[in-house]
Amino acid sequence: MRRQYHSRQVDGRNFIWDVHRLIELTKPLPVKELPLSNIRELDECFWFEGTSPTCREVALHAKLIGETDLKHPIVLSADGRVMDGMHRVCKALLENKETISAVQFIETPAPDYIDADVEMLPYDEP
């Protein structure tokens, strides 16, 4: 899997998590079926916050959505926000599924970086 990060604004700070570490941390957690209707990010700007995406950017995300595998559960923070798996959520929506497999942290792990430049983080394969 390509190196990727999840970032979220928390109290005006940019918290960033290494998705590979999140996936490792979820291995002992139970998998549940989550209704797509519970995923707030479907009706929010998730990938292009603060910008207007180009058609190329939309097309590249469409390609990633098409290539994703629904056998892997999405990762949710303790408060139910998507930390990994939004392309899978979109694929499930396009396939008219009502639920998606998910794992959810009881306590959201500490971020790997705070206020770092995401473009400057390592993107080599783990």
N, C-alpha and C positions, 0 to 999 in steps of 0.2 A: 504494500500500500504506500502511496506517495506520502511524504512528510506533510503534515497539515496541522493547523492550529485553530483553536476556537477562542474568540475574543468577545468580551462583553464589557460594557461600561458599568462600573459599580461606584457610586458616590463620586462621579466625575473622574474616576481613574480607569484606565484601560487594563483590565485583567486578561491575561492570555494563558491558555492551557495547551500543552502538547497533547494532541489527540492520541498518539501512540501510548502515552502514559495513562491517559484516561481509560483506554480500552483494557490495559493490563489491570488497572485497579477495579474494573467491573467484573473481572472473571469469576469471583466468588458470588456475585450478586444473582438473585433469581431473575429469570426472564419472564416478563408478563406481556399480555396483549393489551395494547393501548389504543383506544378509539382515536381515529384521526381527528375527530371533532374536538379532542382535548388538546391538540397541538396548536397553541396560540400563534406560533411563528408562521403558520400557513397564511395568516392574514396580516402579517407584518413585513416590513422590509428587512430581509435577513442578510442577503449578500451584498447589496448595493446601497447601504445606508448613507445618506448624505450626498449621493451622486446619482446621475442618470446613466444607466448602463447603455453601452453601445449594443447594436445588434450582434456584433461578434461576441461580446461577453455573454449575452443571452444564449446564443448558439452554443458556446462552449459549455455553459451550464446544462443546456438541453442534452448535449452529448454525454456529459457525466451522469446525468439522471438516467439516460438510456442504458449506460454501461454498469450501473450499480447493481448490487446483488442483495435482494431482500432477505436472504437467509441470515444476515448479520443484524443483531438488534441495534436499535439506535441507543444513544446514551443521553440520559436526562440528569440535570442537576437536581439537588434536593428539592428545589422549588418547582420542578417539572419543566424547566426550560431545556430545549435541545442543545446539547453540547457537541454531539457528533451524529450525523445521519440525515441531514436535511435533504440531500439528494435522494435518499431512500424514501423519506416521507413523501417527496414529490412524485416519485415513481409509484408508490402505493396509491396516491391520489389519482394519478393518471390511469392506473389499472382498476379504478373503482373499488378498491379494497376499503373495508370499514375500519380495520385495525392494522397495527404494525407491532412487531416484536420490539420490546424495549427493556432496558435495565435502568434503574434509577438509584442514584446515590442517596443514602440516608443523610449524609453530611457532605456537602460539596467540597472536594479537595481544594487545597490552597493553589493559587495559580502558579505557573512556572515562571511567568514574567509579569511585571507591572509597568505600564507606561513605556514599554519597549517599542521600537519601530518594527512592525511585523515583517516588513520587507528585508530587514537586516538579520532576522533569525535564521538558524541553520535549516536548510531544506534538503539536505542529503538524505539518502535512504537510511533507515535505522539499522 
